[in-house]
Amino acid sequence: MTTPQHLWLRLHRREDLDTALPGLNLPDLLTLEPVSAHRRLRGPYTFGGELAARTVPDTWEAKPEVVRLHEVTLLTINPQLRNLVEPSKETLTSLAVPSERTRFYSRLRTLRLAHGMTAFLNERPQEAPACLVVRDADHADPCDAELLAVLLRRLDPAHIRMVVCTGYDELSEPVTEMPERLPEALKRFAERIDVDEPDRTGSDAAPSGAARRFVQLDGLTDDPRLLSAYEEADASTRAAWHDERADELADAEFNYRLGAVPYHREHGTDPHGAGVSALRFALDHCIDSGFYDATVDLGVRGRRYVTAQKEPAQWWAFTTKMTTSLAALARAAESEVLYNEARATSISPAVHQQAAYATAMLYTRHHEEDERDDTVAKGWINQAIAIASLDPNEASRAFHSAFYRNGLALIELHLGDPQRALELVEDGLHRLDNALDADVHALHRSVLRYNRAQVLAGLKRVEEALADYNTVIDLDPNYPEYHFDRAALLRRLGRDVEALADYDEAIRLSPPFPEAYFNRAVTRAGVGDVAGALADLAETTALDPTNVDAYINRAELLLESGDLVQVENDIAAGMELDPDRAELHVLAGHLQQLKDHSEEAMACYDKALDLQPDLVGALTARAELRYELSQPVEALADLDAAVDVEPDNAEVLFNRAVVSIDLGRTENALADLEHARGLAPDDTDIAEKLHECRRLVDSGAGS
């Protein structure tokens, strides 16, 4: 019996799917019928949202804890599900009113959502293998394309078999660089089947009502007869049909307001009025949700119908939300072009101050590394601060002054002046406290305190930083990044158990992201929970197969347990990604040493030190091998070099003392052991060797 594979069906027309499926011998459909991914239907997550709508209700009834675990993912992908599942993980960001929305999600949030949906599908009850058929994948929004790519890579086809349908045209790569791309995933993880075109003899005549049928199908058809009939119909009649369809869909389901409703309003009788309103609604929702490619698309469409002269507020909304999204998508050059256009078009002080601030952020954060210039950024941010200072409204002036000074603080950090950055953040907090009621701009107040915590941590004022993190988490307990960052600070303080609790909370509150699992793995390993660490590293590599550090850490742990086959696999995976990573060559040397291949091991250590001469792990590993090969002088030279790099490493000092004793250099050994004893007073091996060395020195042995 052959192992099932995901399938990629290429169809001449989307309507050919019904005749193509019966001959494929597929398991029962997971969703009873195929799910479309065409962005025109429901915008971003047309597929993901419908998949959630069809799978969450039964899961909520049978296993509600699975839905609860993934509620952020599910309710973001399909807000309509809030009618069934009341949110329990809201944050100040998700609750902020539009006028107080000062934080936007990372562009990687949609990747987290894709992994969250994958985990949900794997964890929900399912008694038998199922099949998930997706049509129109070549017309998917980047959110859905990313989700499909992740599902193809991570779903076991023996559990849920994907059948992804596209046309015959070559799939286009996304404009925005993405870590998981649908064209690549289809080629790597699915068997391609080119479906023959069926006989269409006698089908030239358009069916009755073909033009209106085109509109009722939301334009989702490859039937040329329907398209031709639509194009030949009276323009005013077509527009009226679009209005009727928009009215019907606006009352049917929220997600249609992100796709089909704007499409129909644009083609209806009032594109400049109802069309712009529909596009603006979708624009606002998409940027607040982190659906940035869709926001850019909606911005382009909206700007066709408005001008800075006639509809300045709408024009600026479409423009600035495009620019914000482009910056988030690492397309800063395109963003700056629009800001320059805005400066040349508008005389509004608000537009100029917002554009100045945003341009500063482009130059300090978003531009490509070689195009960043913090001096230029500082010039733009000072302009924003200057304009804000002229605002006659005290509350508005206080908020914008604090907001822009927070941006200046980031620039000062980049310029190497953390003390000045701290002063600016604290000044912003004072301004808000003095001018605004305590419940106004709660989100930005929390952001300022969070930024102060980060600056204080950088200044090594760790206890003060921790106090700010505690305050921020009290204010916004469901924001996962706060727990993630506090965990790192707790680790610096040696409070690993508390750090683990914060990592647990970050993972519970957020769609999956690899950094949380990786950091928890390292922390777990540090407290002796090897099994937990290995589980987290497995999840890390599932979420991010390019994470070389995860392969290194897992290989190190597995070396101790003796699973040499997996060690070899992890080294190979790491080497494929980064062949010049010195730690991988050290691990390869350890593996060869365990196989008693001394010559090969030595070559690995030599290679590691060629790549990174000060790598302590490589120096100590080669010293150990040289010591085993009866080359104590050479071993001592490596250990000397290691101590030069890490003079307070108790283990290296101990090893150097052992070699020094063998070479008769007991005085040197005694100094190393006394130093090591001070660093690790509870280490019994050091204590015993120190006692032995003192006896040798007292007896006059060595020198």
N, C-alpha and C positions, 0 to 999 in steps of 0.2 A: 504494500500500500504506500503510495507516494504522500509526502508531507504536503498539506494544502498551502497554497500561496495566495497572497493578495493578487487581485487582478486589475489590470488597466485596460478598459475597453475603449477603443477609438471608433466612434460612430460617424457616419456621414451626416446624419441628422439626429437630433436628440430624440425624435419620435421613433427611431429605430430600436430603442432600448427594449421595448416590450417584446419584440420578436427575437432579440438577442439573448435574453436571460434564460428562457426555458432549457436551452441546450447545454447550460454550464454546470448542471448538477450541483447546485448550491444548497446550503442549509437554509432553514427558515429565516425570513427577514427579521432583523432585530426591531425594525420600525414599521412593520406591516407593509410598507410600500417605500419605493425609493425617495430619497431626500434631495431636493435641489440645493445647489450651492451658488446659484446665480445671484450676484450682488443686487440686481435690480429688484429682487423680491423683498428682501428685508435688510439690505445694506450689509455692513460687517456682521459676521456670524449668521448669515442666512442659513447655512447648513448647521453650524454649531447650535444656534438657538432652537431650530426645529428639532434637532436631535435631543436636546435637553427637554423640550416640551413633550416629546414622545416617550422619554425614559424616566423622567423624574417622578411623575405621579405614582407609578407602580412602586418605585423604589422607596418613595416617601411612606407609602403604606406598609411595605414589607420590612424595610430596614432604614428607618429615618436617620439613624446615626451616620450612615454613609452620606446622605444628603447634607446633614449638618456639617460634616467634616469638609465638604466641598462647596458650601453654600456661596462663598464669595465668587468662585468660578461660575457656578450655575446661575446665580442672580445677575451677574455682570453680562454673561453671554445671552441670557434671556430674562430681561426685567419683568416680563409678564408673569414669571413664576413667583413673584412677590405676592400674588394673590393666593398662592398655596403655601409658600414658605416665608414666614415672617423673618426678616433679617435680624441676626443677633450679633453681628460683627461690624457694625457701622463705625466709621472713624470721623474725625473732624473734617477730613478731606472729602469723604463721600457725602457728608451732611451739609457742607458749606453752601450758603446761598451764592448765586452767581457773582454778586458784588464783592464777596469775601473769598473767592476762590483764588488763592495765591500759590497753590502747589499743584503740579501736574504729574501724572504717573510717568515712570520710566518707559521708554519704548519697549523694554523687555517684558513689560507686564503681559502683553498678549501671548508671549511665549510661555509665561507662567500659567496663563489660563489654558493654553493648549495641553500642558502637562497635567493640570488639574482635571480637565475633561477626560484625559486618558486614564488617570487614576480612578476617576468615578466609574468609568465603563468597566474597568478591571475589577472593581470592588463590589459593584452592585450584584444582587443575586441573578444568576443565569444558569439554568439547569442543563442546557444543551448548547452545542455550537450554534452560532448565529451568523447571519450575513448582513452587512451594512452596505447598501447600494447608494452611491452618491452620483447624481447627474449634474451636468453643467459645471464640472470642476474647473474647466478652462475659463469660466467667467466669474470665478470666485474672487471676493475681496481678499486682500492680503491676510486679513485675520483668519479667514477660513482656509486659505491656501496653506498658511502656517500650521493650522490645526490638522489639516489633512496630512501634511508631511510628517508631523509628529505621530499621528495615529498609524500611518503606514510603517513607520520605523519601530514603534513600541508595542502595537497590538499583536498578540499571537494569533495568526490566521486560523489556528486550530480552535481558538476560543471565539474570536470575532473576525470574520473574513471580510476584508474591504473589497468592494468592487467600485472602482473610481472611473467615471465615464467622462470622456472629452471628445472634441471633434478631431478631425484628421490634421488640422494645422499644427505646426510646431508650437509647443507651449512657450509663452513668453516668460522671461525671467523678471522678477519684481524690480521696480525702479529703485526701491530701497533695499540695501544689502540686508539679508536676513540669514540667521544661523541655520534655519531649517527651511529648505526650498522645495516646493512641490515638484517641479520638473525633475530635480535630482532624486527625490524620494521615489517617484514613480519608476524611474529607471533602475534604481537599486533594490527596491523592495516589492515590486509587483511584476507579474508576468503580463507582457503586452499582448493583447489580442486585437487584431485589426478586423473589425466586423465587416463582412461583405455588404455592399449596398443592395438592398432588396429590389425586386422588380417593381417599378412604379408605373407600368404600362396603364394607360387609361386614366391617369390621375392629374391630367393637365388642367381640367376645369376647376375653378374655384368653387368650394361648397357654398351653399346659401348662408348669408350673413358672415362671410369670411372677414370683412373689414372690421366689423364689431367684435368678432371672435378674437382677432389679433389684440384688441385693446383689453378684452376680458382675460386673455392669457398674459397680460402685462408685458406684451411684446416678446414673451419667451417661447419662440417657435422658430424652427428652421424651415418651415414649409413656405416655399417661395410664393405659393398661391395666396396665402393669407397676407403676406407682406405686400404683394403687388396690389391686392384688393384694398388694403389699408391706404397705400400711397395714392391710389386713384380716387379714393373717397373724397367728398367735399370737406375742405379744411375746417369749416365751422362745425360741421357735424362731428368730425373726428374730435375736435376740442371738447364738444359737449359730452361725448362718450368718455373721454378722459376725466372730465369733472365728475361724472356719475361713478366711475370706478374709484376715483380718489375718495369720494364721500363714503362709498361702501367699505373701503379698506380702513379708513381712518377710525371707524367705529369697531373694527373687527379685532385687531391685535396691535399691541404697541409697536412691535418690531417692523410692521409695514410702514410706520412713519419714518423709518430710516432708509427705506428703499423705494418701494412701489409708490407710496403717496407722493414724495417729492417728484418722482418721474412723471406721474400723471398730472400733477399740478403744473409742472413745467410745460407740458404739452396741452394743457387745458386752456380755458378761455381767459385766464388772468395770470399769466406767468410772472408779471412784474409785481403783483400783489400777493395772491394766494401762493403762487410759486415760490416767491422769495420767503414768505413766512414758513412754508414747509421745509425749504432748504435750511433756513436758519434754525428751526427746531432740531433738525437732524444734526446740523453742525454743532450746536451747543452740547447735545447729548454725546456725540462722538468724541469731542475733545475732552470732555469731563471724564469719559470712560477710558481714555488712552487709545482710542482707535484713530491713530494719526493719519494713516493713508487715506481713510475715508474722509477725514476732516479736510485734507488738502483737496480731494476731489470735489467735495461740497463747496469749498471756498471758491474754486475755479468756476463752478457752475453758478454760484450766487453772484459773483462779480460780473457775470454777463448781463445781469438785469439791473444793477444799481451803479450809481456814480457818486464820486465824492462831492459833487456839486449839488445833486438833487436829493440823495439819501445818504448823507454823511455818516450817520450812526450805523446803518446797515453795511455800508461800504467798508467802514473801519472794522466792524465785527468780522466780516468775511475775510478781510485782509489779515488782521492781526492773529486770528485763529489759524489761518494758513501758515503764517510765519512761525508761530509758536510750534506748530506741528512739524514743519520742515526742520526746525532746529532740533526737536526731539528725535527726528529720524536721521540725524547726522547729515542733513542736507542744508548746512548753514549758508553756503554760498547763494542758494536760491532764496533763502530767507532774507539775506541782506539786500538782494536786488529789490524785493518788495518793500523793505523799509526805506530804501533810497527813493523808490517811486512815491511812497507816502509822504516823505519830506518834500518832494518836489510838487506834490499835488495839493497838500493840505496846509492851511494856516492855523489850524486848531492847536492851542497850547497842549491840550491833552494828548493829541496824536504825537506831537513832537517829543513830549516828555516820555511817553511810553516807548516810542521808537528809539529814543536815545538810550533808555535803560536796556531795552532788548538788544540793541547793537553792542552795548558793553558786554552783555552776557555772551554774545556770539564770539567776541574777541578774547574773552577770558576762559570760556568753557566749551563752546560748540564748534568753532572752526577746527579744521584739521590742525594737527600739532604744529606744523611749520608755518601756519598762517595766524596763529594766536599772537596777540601783542597786548600785554597787560597795561602798557602805557597808553595805547590807543583806547583800550577799554576804560581806563580811568578818566580819560578826557570825556568820553560819552556819558559815563555815570555822573560825573560832576555837572554836566549839562542838565541831566534829568533832575538832579538835586536842586540846581539853581531854579529851574522852571517851577518845581514843586513848591519852593519857598515863597513864590509869588501868589499862591492860591489863597484867596481871601477867606475861604471856609476853614475854620480852625481844625475841625475833625479830619477833613480831607487832607489838609496840609500835614497834620501830624502823621496820618497813616502813610501817605506817600513818602514823606521824609524818612520815616522809619524803614519803609520797604526798600527804598533806593539805597539808604545807608547800609542795609543788610547786603545788598549787591556789592557796594564798595568794600565791605568787610571781606567778601570772597576775593576780590581783586587784591586787597592788601595781603591776604594770606598767600596768594600766588606770587606776590612781590617780596615775600619773605618777612612780613612784619605782623606776626600774630598778635602782639600786644595792641597795636593800632586796630586790628580787626576786632579784638575783644571790646575795646572802647566803643567802637561803632555799634556793635550789637547791643551793648548795654545802654547806649544812648537811645537806640530805637525802642527798647523796652520802656525806658523812662518816658519817652514821648507818648507812647500809646497809653501808658498808665495815667499820665497827667491829663490827656486830652479826651480820652474815650471812656465810656462806661465799661465795666469789667467784662460784660458779656459780648462786647462788640469785637469783631476780628479775633475770635478765639483761635482760629486756625493759625493766623500769622503770629500771634503771641507764642503759640506752641512751637512754631518753626524757629522763631528767634531764640527761645530757650534751648531748643535742640542744637542750633548752631553755636550757641554759647558753650554748651557741653562739649561739642567737638573741638572748639578752639581751646577750651580749658584742658582737655585731654592732650592736645598737641603741646600745650605748655607744661605738661606733666603735673598739673594741678588736679590730680586724679580724683581725690575725694570731693572737690568742688564740682568736677564734671559729673561724678556719680550722683551728687545731690540734684543737679539739673536734670539728668536722665530720669531720676525718680519722679521729679515734679512733672516732667513731660508725659511720662507713662500714666501718672495719676490723671492728667488732663485728657489724654487720648490713649486709653489702654488697649485698643484694638488695632493700633497701627503697628504692623509687624516689624518694620525697620528699626523702631525704637528699641524693641526687645533684642533684636539682632545686634545693634551697636552697643547696648548696655552689656550684653554678654561678653563682647570683646574686652570691654573695660574691666569687667569682673575677673576675667582671665588674667589680665595684667596685674590684678591685685591678689592673684593666687586663690580666688574664690570660685573654684571650678564647679562645685556642686550648684551654686547659685547661677553660674553661667549656663550650665546645662538646662536649668529650669527656664531661663530666658530663651535659649534656642528651641526648647520644646514649644514654648508659647509662640515664637515667631513662625514655626512650622505649622502650628495649629491654626493661626490666624490668616495665613497667606496661601494663595496658590503656590505649588511647589517651585522653589528656586534652589539651584545647586549650591550656592554659597552657604546657605543655612545648614544643609546636610553635611557639607565638607567640614565646616567649622565645628559642628557638633561631633563629627567623627574624630577630629583631632583632639577635642576635649575629652571625649569618651576614652580614647586610647590613653590619654594622660592619667585618667583615674583607674585604669586597668580593665575597662569594659571593652575587651577586644571584639567580642561578638557584636556588640552594638556598633562599634566603630566600623567593622566590616560591612554591616548592613547599611550604614549611612554612606559609606564609600560606594557601595553598589548602586544606591539610589543616585548618588552624585554623577556617576558615569552614565546612568540611564538618562538623567536630565541633560547632561552635557558630555557627550562622548569625546569632546576635545580637551577635557580637563586633565592635563598631564600630571598635575600635582596629586590628583586622586589616584591615578595609576601608581605613582611613586609611593604614596602612603600605604596603599593597599598591599603593594608588593613587599614593603618593609614589614608589615604586620604578618603577612603570610609566610615570609621567610622563617619567622620564629615558630610558626605552627607546622612547617614542613610541607605545605602545599606547593611543591615546586612547579607543578604544571601550570597552575594559575599565576604563579610568580612570573614564569616565562611568558605567559600570554600578556600580562600587564606590562612587562618590560617591552615586549614587541609592539603593543599598542602605543605606548609612550614614545618609543623610538620612531614609529611611523609619523607621529605628529611633530616631534622635535628631536631629531637625531643628535643635536648638539647639546642636549641637556645632560650636564655632567653627572647628576644624581642617578640617572638611568644606567650609565656606564659603571658606577659604583655597585649598583644592585646586580648588574650582569656579572661583575667580578665576584660578588658574594655567591652568586649561583654557581659559577664555575668552581669556586673554592669548595663548595659543598659537594661538588662532583669530583673533587680531588684533581681538578685540572689547573694546577698552579700556574703554568705558563700562560694559559688563556686568561686566568684571573689577573695576573700581573699586567697583561696587556690592557685589560679593561681599566684597571686603576690608573695606569699611565695615561690612557686616553682621557679619562676624567680630569686628571690634573693638567693635561695639555689644554683642555677646555676651560678649566677654572683652577688655577694654581693654588688658591687659598681655600679650597673646599676642605673643611676639616674632616668630613666623613671619608673623603678619598684618601687624605693623608693618614688617618688612623687605620683605615682598612689596608692600605699598602704596608704600613708599619707592622701590622699584625701578621700579614703574609710573609714579610721579610724576616720577622722574628721566628716564624715557624720554619723558614728555610735556612735558619742559622746565620742570618745576616743582621746581627744586633746593631752594628755601627750604622748601617743604612736605615734600620728601623728607628734608631734614635734621631737621625737627621730628620726623618719625616715627623716624628713627634715634636721635635724642636720647632719645626715650622708650624705645626698645629697649635702649639702653646703660644707662639707669636701672634696667631690670629685670635685665639680665645684663651687669654691668660688665666681666666677664672673658671675653666672647665675642669671640674674635679675628676672626671673619668680619664681625660687625657693626661692630667698630671699624675694620676695613679699609674697609668700605663707607662709613662716615661720613667717613673720611679722604678718600676719593675725591671725595665731594660737597663737603667743606670746601675741598679744593684748587680745585675749579671755582668756588667762591664767593670764592676768594682768601684763605681763612683757613688759611694754611699752617702757622702756629704750632700751631693746634689739631690740624691733620692730623698734624703731626710727633709730637705727644704721643700721639695714638691709634695711630699706626703703631709707635712705640717700645714701647708697651704690648702691642700685638698681636704684635710680634716676640718679646717675652719669653714670650708664651703659646704661640706656634707658631714656634719657631726654625727649623724645616725648611721652612717655607712660602716657596717662591721668589717667588710673587706679592707677598707682604708685603715681602720683602727688596728686590725691584726698586722697588716704590712708595716704600719708605723711602729708598732711595738717591736717587730722583728728588725726593722732598720735601726732603731735606737740601740738595740743590743749589738748589732754589727758595728755601729759607730763607737760605742763604748768599749768594744773589744779591740778597736783599732783596725778592723777589717776594711779594706778598700781605702778610699781617699776622699 
